């Protein structure tokens, strides 16, 4: 099956853990965004916040102490929504680019939910490929 890229899905912005509640308040109260995801990962303790307004999605997350972390408050990665991204990741790796391992999150009932894979592009940009398997659940 061929892969597709359909649109930019979101941009990711790292922030300090102690500032993420201020970020949530600012974007929801003043700018009219809705917090659609606000979770803390059990193993790492990192917090992830997705803010949506129409087709705009911004991801704020805490990654203090991670070697990849760049400047706080600066766009860290660009995410593309697509299909069959694992195949695309293999094609990108075959061109000599550093591609991280494909990751798949599953629903507790075993169904695939979200797949994602990161790579560094030709300008050193950090890119996420993302697929939403839940869009196929009712079909």
N, C-alpha and C positions, 0 to 999 in steps of 0.2 A: 504494500500500500504506500502511496506517495505521501509525503508530508506537506503540510500547509503552514503558512504564517498568515494570520488574519488581521491582526491589529496590534498596536502597542497595548498591553494589558495594564501595566502600572509602572511607576517609578518607585525605587526603594531608597529611603533616606534614613541613615543611622542617627540615633539620638541617645542621650544619656538616660539611664533608667529613671533617675530622679526627675527628668523633664517630660517623660512621656505622658503623664496625666495633664500637664499644661498644654502639650501639643493637642491632645484629644479635646480638651475644653476649647481651645482657640479655634480649631477647625470645625467643631460641631456648633458651638454657640455663636461664633462671629461669622464664619464663612458658610454655614449651612450644610456641611458635610454630615453624613451618617456614619457612625462607627459600626461597621458590619462584622468585623473580627477584632476581638481584644482577648488575647490569650497569652499564657506563659508556658513555655516548654518545660516539661518536668525534668528532663535530664540536664539541660544546659542552664535553665533558669532565665533564658532570654525571653523577652516579651515582644509580641508582634501585634501591631495595630493597623488594620485596613480601614481607610476612610474613603467613602464613596459619595460622589455627587454626579448624578447622571452617568455618563460614560467615563468620567474621570475617577481614577483610583490612585491613591497615594498610600504606600506602605511605609510606616515608621517602625523601626525595630531597634532593640538594644543588643549590641554585640561587644560591649566593652571587654577588652582582654583578648579579642580575636586578632590573629595576625593580619587579616585582610582589611580590618577596619580603616577607613580613610578619614577624611575630615567630617566631624559631626555636622549635621545640618546640610550637607552637600549631597546631591544625587549620587548614590553609590552604584546602582545598577538599573538597567533598562530591561523590562520584561516584555516578551512577545507571546501572545496567545496563538496557539496553533494546534495541529493534530500530528500524531505519530512522530513526536519530537525526538524520541530515542533514535529513530532512523536518521533524522536530521543531525543529531549530535554525532553519530558515527561518520556521517559525510563530512562534517566540519573537522573532526579529528583526523580523518584521512587526508585532509589538506594540510595537516601539520599543526593545527591549533590545539592548545591545551583545553581539553574538555573534561569536566568533572563527571563523576558517576551519575547515571540516571537514577532518580529517586521517585518512588511511587508511594503515595499515602493511600491506605485502604480504609474503607468503612468497617466498623466492627463486624458486619455481616460478611466481609470478605470482598465486596465489590470494590473495584478501583475507583478512587475519588479524584486525586490530583497527581499529575506527573510533572516533574520539573528537572531541569538540567542547566548547569551554568558553564560558561566558557569565557575566555578572554579573546576579544576580537583583534583585528589588525592594528588598531590604534591603542591597544591596551585597555579598551573599555570592557567592563564586566557586564555580561549579558545573561539573562535568564530566559530559557525556553520553557513555556508552561502550557499544559493541556488540562482541560477540565472534563474528566470522564463523567461527571454527574450530569452533564448536558445530554448524555445518551441514555440515562437511566429510564426515562419514560417512553423511549422510542422502541 
